[in-house]
Amino acid sequence: MADRLVCTSSSLRALPAPDWGRGAIEPILPALLRGVIFISVLSAPFVAALLAG
């Protein structure tokens, strides 16, 4: 079993590394911005209720 784990983990190194350059990050930013807007809109009534006391 340990031999299989070693073979599996060493075979992962043969895969090409993902491109972590500027081009790989740019598509993430709009999704991240949408997520931040969604969370802020979702939490706005709760924050308003806390501030109202």
Secondary structure, DSSP 8 states (H G I E B T S, - for coil): -HHHHHHHHHHGGGS-----SHHHHTTHHHHHHHHHHHHHHHHHHHHHHHHH-
